[in-house]
Amino acid sequence: MNRRQIDRLDRELREYVESLTEGMGRKERVRAMGWYVTGLLLDGERKSIEPIAARLVDDAGEIQAMRQRLQECVTVSTWKDEELYKRLALKIAGELPGIEAFVLDDTGYPKKGQHSVGVARQYSGTLGRVDNCQVAVSLHLAGEDGSACIGLRLYLPEEWANDSARRKKAGIPSDIQFEQK
């Protein structure tokens, strides 16, 4: 890609994120959400905050400041997931012609550690086996011309749901309980 193409994609991504988050919080947090989404799309095996921050800055001395901005965006911001998903669904429904179905699916995300919420040895259809992973259930709009995820909820394994110290440390709200898939 040339610089002009990268700049165009950057502008389009920024406008897209802003359209979904408009009026949902401080401008600094909306900007940080744009950086976070960009970081998720960049190459790199690990998609946690610190590696994303390192990929977003040119100077290693800026990594901690970027990490702080991303951490606040993800953990401190008062984003309303339901509102974001609603805006996303309306946007996709208006831009993706010929939607014919809702698709429910579960997706496994392999993880090496044990501290990310919901990580456990569990079955992942994505991996085709039991492995250390997180599992999320997603909702997609689908049609002949494509599909788009309009909702995602992390599955909380029983061992996480029943461990009050672990729940508290991770900030899992008390109303989220274990449910069978």
C-alpha positions as CSV (number, residue, x, y, z in Angstrom):
1,M,0.0,0.0,0.0
2,N,1.2,3.5,-0.6
3,R,1.0,6.4,1.9
4,R,-2.1,7.9,0.2
5,Q,-4.0,4.5,0.5
6,I,-3.0,4.2,4.2
7,D,-4.0,7.8,4.9
8,R,-7.4,7.2,3.2
9,L,-8.0,4.0,5.2
10,D,-7.0,5.8,8.4
11,R,-9.4,8.6,7.7
12,E,-12.2,6.1,6.8
13,L,-11.6,4.1,10.0
14,R,-11.6,7.2,12.1
15,E,-14.9,8.5,10.6
16,Y,-16.4,5.0,11.0
17,V,-15.5,4.8,14.7
18,E,-16.6,8.4,15.3
19,S,-20.0,7.6,13.7
20,L,-20.6,4.8,16.1
21,T,-19.3,6.6,19.2
22,E,-20.6,10.1,18.6
23,G,-22.0,11.6,21.8
24,M,-20.9,8.6,23.9
25,G,-18.2,10.2,26.0
26,R,-15.2,12.5,26.1
27,K,-13.4,13.2,22.8
28,E,-10.1,11.8,24.2
29,R,-11.8,8.4,24.8
30,V,-13.4,8.4,21.4
31,R,-10.0,9.0,19.9
32,A,-8.5,6.3,22.1
33,M,-11.3,3.9,20.8
34,G,-10.1,4.7,17.3
35,W,-6.5,3.8,18.2
36,Y,-7.7,0.6,19.9
37,V,-9.7,-0.5,16.9
38,T,-6.7,0.3,14.7
39,G,-4.4,-1.7,17.0
40,L,-6.7,-4.7,16.8
41,L,-6.5,-4.6,13.0
42,L,-2.7,-4.3,12.8
43,D,-0.5,-7.3,12.4
44,G,0.7,-9.0,15.6
45,E,-0.1,-12.1,17.5
46,R,-1.0,-10.6,20.8
47,K,-4.0,-8.3,20.9
48,S,-3.9,-7.2,24.5
49,I,-3.3,-3.5,25.5
50,E,0.5,-3.4,25.9
51,P,1.4,-5.1,22.6
52,I,-1.2,-2.9,20.8
53,A,0.2,0.2,22.4
54,A,3.7,-0.8,21.2
55,R,2.5,-1.2,17.7
56,L,0.7,2.2,17.6
57,V,3.7,4.4,18.5
58,D,7.0,5.1,16.8
59,D,9.0,5.8,19.9
60,A,9.4,3.2,22.7
61,G,9.2,6.0,25.2
62,E,5.6,6.6,24.2
63,I,4.4,3.1,24.8
64,Q,3.3,3.6,28.5
65,A,1.3,6.8,27.7
66,M,-0.5,5.0,24.8
67,R,-1.1,2.0,27.1
68,Q,-2.7,4.3,29.7
69,R,-5.0,5.9,27.0
70,L,-6.1,2.5,25.7
71,Q,-6.5,1.0,29.2
72,E,-8.8,3.9,30.2
73,C,-10.8,3.6,27.0
74,V,-11.4,-0.1,27.6
75,T,-11.8,-0.3,31.3
76,V,-12.8,3.2,32.6
77,S,-15.0,4.5,29.8
78,T,-18.7,4.2,30.4
79,W,-19.4,2.8,26.9
80,K,-22.8,1.2,26.7
81,D,-22.3,-2.0,24.7
82,E,-26.0,-2.2,23.8
83,E,-25.9,1.3,22.3
84,L,-22.8,0.5,20.3
85,Y,-24.3,-2.7,19.0
86,K,-27.6,-1.0,18.2
87,R,-25.8,1.7,16.2
88,L,-23.7,-0.9,14.4
89,A,-26.7,-3.0,13.5
90,L,-28.5,0.0,12.1
91,K,-25.5,1.0,10.1
92,I,-24.9,-2.5,8.7
93,A,-28.6,-2.9,7.9
94,G,-28.6,0.3,6.0
95,E,-25.3,-0.4,4.1
96,L,-25.4,-4.2,3.5
97,P,-28.1,-5.0,1.0
98,G,-30.1,-8.2,1.0
99,I,-29.8,-9.2,4.6
100,E,-31.6,-12.6,4.9
101,A,-30.6,-14.1,8.2
102,F,-29.4,-13.7,11.7
103,V,-26.5,-16.1,12.5
104,L,-25.6,-17.1,16.1
105,D,-22.1,-18.5,16.5
106,D,-19.5,-19.2,19.1
107,T,-15.9,-18.3,18.5
108,G,-12.8,-19.4,20.4
109,Y,-9.8,-17.1,20.9
110,P,-6.7,-19.0,21.9
111,K,-4.9,-17.5,24.9
112,K,-1.6,-18.3,26.5
113,G,-2.2,-16.9,29.9
114,Q,-4.9,-17.3,32.5
115,H,-5.7,-13.7,33.6
116,S,-7.9,-12.5,30.8
117,V,-11.6,-12.8,31.7
118,G,-13.0,-16.2,30.8
119,V,-9.8,-17.9,29.9
120,A,-10.0,-21.6,30.7
121,R,-9.4,-25.0,29.1
122,Q,-12.6,-25.4,27.2
123,Y,-13.9,-26.6,23.9
124,S,-13.4,-24.2,21.0
125,G,-15.1,-24.9,17.7
126,T,-12.8,-22.5,16.0
127,L,-9.8,-24.6,17.2
128,G,-11.6,-27.9,16.9
129,R,-10.4,-29.1,20.3
130,V,-10.2,-28.3,24.0
131,D,-7.6,-25.7,24.6
132,N,-6.7,-22.7,26.7
133,C,-9.0,-20.0,25.3
134,Q,-11.8,-17.5,25.7
135,V,-15.1,-18.2,24.0
136,A,-17.6,-15.6,22.8
137,V,-21.1,-16.0,21.4
138,S,-21.8,-13.6,18.5
139,L,-24.7,-12.4,16.5
140,H,-24.3,-11.6,12.8
141,L,-26.5,-10.1,10.0
142,A,-26.0,-12.1,6.9
143,G,-26.9,-12.1,3.2
144,E,-25.6,-13.0,-0.2
145,D,-23.3,-10.0,-0.3
146,G,-21.7,-10.6,3.1
147,S,-22.2,-10.6,6.8
148,A,-21.3,-8.5,9.8
149,C,-21.1,-9.1,13.5
150,I,-23.5,-6.9,15.3
151,G,-23.2,-8.3,18.8
152,L,-20.7,-10.3,20.9
153,R,-20.8,-11.6,24.5
154,L,-18.0,-13.3,26.3
155,Y,-18.9,-16.7,27.7
156,L,-18.0,-16.9,31.4
157,P,-17.0,-20.5,32.3
158,E,-18.3,-21.9,35.6
159,E,-14.8,-21.9,37.2
160,W,-14.7,-18.1,36.6
161,A,-18.3,-17.5,37.6
162,N,-17.8,-19.3,41.0
163,D,-14.5,-17.6,41.9
164,S,-15.4,-14.4,43.7
165,A,-11.8,-13.2,44.2
166,R,-11.0,-13.7,40.5
167,R,-14.3,-12.0,39.5
168,K,-13.5,-9.0,41.8
169,K,-10.0,-8.7,40.5
170,A,-11.2,-8.7,36.9
171,G,-14.1,-6.4,37.6
172,I,-16.9,-8.8,36.5
173,P,-20.2,-7.4,37.4
174,S,-22.3,-9.4,39.9
175,D,-25.2,-9.7,37.6
176,I,-23.1,-11.8,35.1
177,Q,-23.5,-15.4,36.1
178,F,-22.6,-18.8,34.7
179,E,-25.0,-20.0,31.9
180,Q,-24.9,-23.2,29.8
181,K,-24.1,-22.4,26.2
